[in-house]
Amino acid sequence: MEKRKEKILLCLCHLSGNEQKYVQEAFDTNWVVPLGPNVNGFEDDLQKFVGEGKEVVALSSGTAAVHLGLLACGVGPGDEVLIQSFTFCASSNPITYLGATPVFIDSEKDSWNIDPDLLEEAIKDRIAKTGKTPKAIVPVALYGMPYDIERIMEIGNRYGIPVMEDAAEGFGSRWKGRVLGTFGKYGVLSFNGNKMITTSGGGALICEDKASKDRILWYATQAREAYPYYQHEAIGYNYRMSNVCAGIGRGQMTIVDEHIRHHQKLAALYAELFKDVEGIRLHANPDKRYDSNYWLNTITIDPSVRVKGQENAYKTVVTGVVGGVASVIHAVDNPTTDCQPNDNVEALRVGLDALNIESRPLWKPMHKQPVYKNAPAYVNGVSEALFKVGLCLPSGPYVTEDDARFIVEAIKELIVR
Ligand SMILES: *Cc1c(COP(=O)(O)O)cnc(C)c1O
């Protein structure tokens, strides 16, 4: 096959709304600080999107939203937080920023998200072992797929543990018709350049009422007391969203429904194209309660599938960046680790890359990350097994239906039959 001239990227937001108008307004009125009409307007748009009765705070990143949500749940030094292990590090790192310990919970097979049975088992065991109740439960909408929020909320309520939903990848996904991020005490959204919509970099926290929004706002603006001079009685953060960035967000909100539909349309097309490809399965809504935004479409590849070049997988160290556009990565000496995707998955990634198609392994579970080797984990093998067989495929607004056909054809050609 001829390789594509332009790389088909995994997921890149598209500034196809009237972003420029709002950003220009910020320039024209010199509103260049982390507050202003765009910040208020963006928050109003988000509030409308998530529905009645919720309040939204715009922040400088999704990671900042995770951090402040946990803080507001009362997480502090020596505490434990129950969190889905199958996630990106931004879900769990802020737990350590607060001096607390993540307790990783494995996933259920169908949704790939936090297993409610294992969650309850972990709660009982933590209480028995430490004498303390964990401070928060964090389910994650991995690749946009909803978690079984009904069971998670029921368990959280029964043990008196607040739920903070990490819907950073699941903006616009729904559980029984209701938008994710609106069930728990807090809900995290991300507007990084590769998420469902972007503010170039940014995030938001969905709060249950005005009082909890005000508390988050206070923490996000350096925790100032009402005096004519700077007086501080708590440690705050500089986490508010810039008025310039919020202008991009307002423009993106004018096309968000269209973008979500595009991701979902690609999912339906991938499903049709992969229908008869033996050994490959597309991840899809387990049943009618789940309504994924399909932020990223993902496949699993049976270990029996042979891929061209498989014998050379992991022979050389990666020098470019996998998993980030403009990042700094540490050089490594050894091309392998003790837990990595199967050779056929890596060969498929390399083969697609040669055709200018970006793909990426599933997120490596946090309980398998060296940095978290001492954290408690309640494991059933599901996320580790998925990590070894899974691959994320291009899914963003730049990916056309023709691109999806090209990608599936490329995968079929790379498989040895
Ligand atoms: C992207 C992401 C975040 C954090 O968002 P940023 O805006 O990049 O800080 C948090 N959790 C998950 C699961 C994510 O994918």
The ligand as a Gaussian input file, in Angstrom:
#p B3LYP/6-31G(d) Opt

LIG

0 1
 C       -6.181000      13.784000      29.813000
 C       -6.575000      13.146000      31.071000
 C       -6.550000      13.824000      32.292000
 C       -5.943000      15.177000      32.517000
 O       -6.166000      16.141000      31.653000
 P       -5.105000      17.294000      31.250000
 O       -6.021000      18.365000      30.785000
 O       -4.237000      16.728000      30.190000
 O       -4.344000      17.705000      32.470000
 C       -7.035000      13.170000      33.410000
 N       -7.491000      11.915000      33.332000
 C       -7.512000      11.222000      32.189000
 C       -8.055000       9.835000      32.186000
 C       -7.040000      11.800000      31.017000
 O       -7.039000      11.098000      29.882000

